[in-house]
Amino acid sequence: MKAVVVGGGSIGRRHLRNLQGLGVADLSLVESDAERRHVLAQESGARPFSELIDALDSSPDFVVIATPTHLHLRHAMEAARTGCDLFVEKPLSHRAEGLQELSELAERRQLVSLVGCNMRFHPGPAKVKELLSESVLGKILFARVHTGLYLPNWRPGADYRENYAAREETGGGCILDCIHEIDLARWYLGEVQDVVCMVAHTGSLQIETEDIAALLCRHANGALSEIHLDYVQRTYERGCQIAGERGSIFWDFGSKQVRWFDADNHQWTVFSQPDGWELNEMYVAEMRHFLECVQSRHETVLPIPEAVSVMQIAFAAKASAREGRLVSIGREVLA
């Protein structure tokens, strides 16, 4: 297959390496920064371009979009109009405008699409989802899903205040940046109907975006989920708790374990992460899944139309925090 990777930052570089490892040899790279473009082209052997429109002349099978968030929609539309299948890094966009048009275009052209959801391919959340699919908890009552990491530690050596995460216009802030947890809550518990959210701008990071967000969601099945996202805690924390009428499931990123309490039998079962498993494996698994779907023309686990539903939860959270009220998804136009 022939592929174009748009964006030469850390995630674009990762996708280039992983695509090569998965046997995609015909690669092009689109990167506006001349020095970075030259270095990555030499590293990867990809044909370098400064503009996506020029790379699309080679009729690629699919395009991987790994640019800053505020450019995702423009690049996705450009590629979709030429009939290319799409892998778009999360979040799909920083605003609602244009998302329905992209979704309809992808469906009309019958494009295979995947929006970055690598945490679904982590053995922890994957085991949680497997247990839920087996209905081991019975009726689900509530979930707590959380993540937090000190923003200055994300990319050591770079000024985080100059990063996309620090600015509203580039799609920063922990609600959009940490959207994996919103996606996981929906994946675990199903569609969200109502959202209440409070955010904080602590000032300690000297950024204009929210650095703490607390969401409370009511799902269509009646369950509640609490989602905590932040840029400020000094240790990297990630995990979830899901409670049902017949027990609970816990996942902790740091301990590398999923624990299931079976209330019917009053016993714990522990599922440990495979020995030697490394983080890049979830990105490889995600890309392998996308490539298999491109070849088979099957739908991926998070195609663009479904990812729009995840974005609506994020936009509802922003609207709730901004206006100080509950927001009902599907009953309002969210921006």
N, C-alpha and C positions, 0 to 999 in steps of 0.2 A: 504493500500500500504506500501511497504518497501522502505526506503530512506536512502541514505548516504549523509551527509554534510561534505565537505572537506574544512577545514579551520576554526579555532576557534577564529578568530578576531571578531571585533564588528559586521560586517555584517553576518558572519557565526553564531554567537550567536543569532542575530535577526531572521535569517531563521529557526534556531532550534526552537525558541519560537513560531514563526508563524506557522510552520508545526504542532507542537503539538496542537496549538489552532484550526487548521483546521482539526484535527482528525487523523493525521498521527502519530501513536503510535510506530511503529516499526522503530526506528531511530538508525543509527550508526554515529559516529563522527570520522573523520580522522584529527589528529592534531600532528605535529611533536614535539611541545614543551610539555614535559612530565607534567609539573606543570599545564599548561593551559588545557591540555587534561583531567587531573584528576578533576580539578575544574568544567569544563563544563560537564563532564560525570556525576558528582554528581548532578549538577544543573538540567540537562535535563533528566537524566535516559538513555541517549544514550549509546550504546556499544562503548567503546573507541578503536581506532586503531591508530598506528603510521604511517602506510603505506596504501595507497589506494588499492593496490593489495590484501591485506588481507581482507579488508572490502568487496571487490567485490565477494569474495568467498560465501557470503551469498545470492547472486543473487538478488540484489535490483532491484526495478522497475525503479528507477531514481536516479541520482546523482546531488547534488547541489554543484557547484564549487565556493568557496568563498575564495580562496587563493590569495596571491599577484599576480598582473597582469602577471608577467613573467612566472608563473607556470600554467596559465589557459590552454594553448594549450596542454601541456604535460598531464595534468590530464584529459582534455576533450577527448583526443585521447585514453587514457587508458580505460576510461569508455565506450566510443563509441564502441570500439572493442569488448566489452563483450555484446553489444546490449542494454545498459542502455539508457533511455531517459535522456536528459541533460538540466539542468538549469545552465547557466554560467554567473557569475557576469560580469558587464561591467568593462573595455573594453574586447572584446573577446581575444585580445592578444596585445603584445607590438611590434610585427613585423608581416610582411606579410607572411614570409616563413612558410609553413605548413597549412595555413588557407584554401587554396583550397582543400587540402587533407582531412582536417576535414569536410569541407562542403560536399564533394563528399561521404565521408564515412557515414555521417548523412543521406544523401538522399538515398544512396544505402541500408542502413539498415532500412530505413523508421522510423527513430527516431523522436520522438517529442522533439523539442528543443526550448529554450527561452533564449535569452541573456538579462541580466538585463536592463530593461527600465522603472524603477519605475515612472519616471516623466510623462510617458504617462497615468499613473493611478492617477495622481494628478488632483483634480477637475478643476484647472486652465487650464493647457494644454488640458485636455479632452474636456472642453467647447470650447476652441479655435478650436480644430479639428472638433467638432460637427458643429460649425458655418461655417467653411470652407467647410465641406461636404455638407452643405445646399446652398453653392454658394452665400452667402449673400453679398460678396464683389465683385462679378463678376470676371473679369480677375484679377489675382494677379499680382502686379507690383514689390513689394519688401517686405522684412522682416528684422527686426533687432531682434536678439536673444542674450541674454546676461546673464552671471552669474559671480559672483566674491565673494570671501570670504578670509579673512586673514588666511593664512595657519597655523600659530601658534595657532589659535583658534579652529581648527578642532578637535583636540584631546587634551584638556587641561590636563596637568600633564605628557604628554609624549613629548620627544624631537622630534619635527617635522623633524629635520635634519637627524634623523635615520629612518624615515618613508620611505615607498616605493616611495612616491610622490617626494622625494628630489633627487632620483637617476635615471639615464637613464637606467641602466641595469635591474631595477625592474619595468620599465614601468611608471615612474613618469613624471611630467610635466603637465601643465594645458590642453594641447591639448587632451591627452588621459584620464586624470583624470576627466575632465569636458566634456566628450564626449556626455553626455545627451543632451547638447544644439545642438551639431552637428546632433544627431539623431532627435531632435525635428524639426530643420530646414528642414531636408529631409522629415520628416513625414508631415509637413505642406505644403511644396512646391513641393515635388517630387524629382526625381533623380537629382543628381548634375553632371554637365559635366566638369566645369573648376573651379579651385581654385587658389587664390592668398593669400598668408599669410605672415605676419610679426610677429616676436616674440621679446620679450625682456627678458634678464637676468639682472634684475636690480641690483643684488648683495645685496640688503637689507636683503634678507632672508638667505643668505649664503648656497644656494642650487645649484646643478649643472644643474638642468632642467629649462626650460623656465617658467617664472612666469607671463607673460602676452602674450596673443596671439590674433591677430585680423585677421579673415578670411573673405574673400569676395568670394562668390560662385555664379556661374551662373548655374541655374537649366535648365532642358531640356525644360520646358515650357517658357523660356525666362526671368523668374523672377530672381531678385538678392536677395541674403541674406547676411547680415553682421552679423558675429558671434563674440562676444567678450567674452573672457575667462581670468580670472586672479586669482592669489593667494594673491594679495597685498592690495586690498581695505579693509578698516577697518570695513565696515558694510557689512552684507550679503545682496547682491542684486541679483535678478533673475527676468526675465520677457521677454516679447516680444512685438513687434509692427508689425502688418501686414497690408499693404496698398493695396487696390485694386481700380478698377475704380469706384466702387459704395460705398466706405467707408473704414473704418479702424477698426481693432480690437487691443485692448491693454490688456495685462495681467501683473499684478504686484504681485509678491509673497508676498511682505510685506503688501500691502493693502488688500490682499485676495480677489481681484476682477478682473473680466473680463469686459471690457467696449467695447461696439460695437457702432460705429457711422454709422448710416444709412444715407448716403448722399442723397438718393432719397427722403426721408421724413424729412431730416434735424433734426434727433432726436437721442438721446443717449439711449441705454439700458444697464443697469448694472446688472451683474450676480455676486452675492456674494457667497463666499465659505460657505458651510453648517455650521451652528453653531455647535461648539464642535468637528469639524473634527480635527483629529490628524494625524501627519505625518506617523505614523506606518500603518495607514489604507491603504496607497498606496502600501506599501510592502505586506500587507495581500491580497489586491486585485490582485496584480501582481502574487503572489503565488497561489491564488485561481484559477486565469485564467490558469496558467500552469497545475495545478492538473486536472482541467476540461478537458483540451486538452489531457493530458496523458490518461485519462479515455475514452474519446470519440474518440481518435486518430485523432483529428483535428489539423490543423496548428495553431501555436501561432501568436501573433502580430509581433514578431521579431525573427523568427527562424534563425539558424546559417547562412544559405546561404544569407539571407537578411542582417544580421548583418555584413557580410563580406563587403557589399556595404558601410555601415557606416564607417567601418574601412578604406576603400579605401579613403574616404574623409579626414580622419585624417592623413593617410600616405601622401596624396597629399599635405596637409597643411604643414607637416614637410619638405617634399621635396622642396616645394616652398620657405619656410623660409630659408632653408639651401642653396639653389642654386640661390635665388633671381629672380625667374621667375614664369610665369603662368604654371600650371600643368593641363593637360587635362586627366581626368580619363577615363580609357578604352583604351587609346592610348599608355600608358606607363606601364612598370612593376614597381610597387611601393613597397618600402621596408622600 
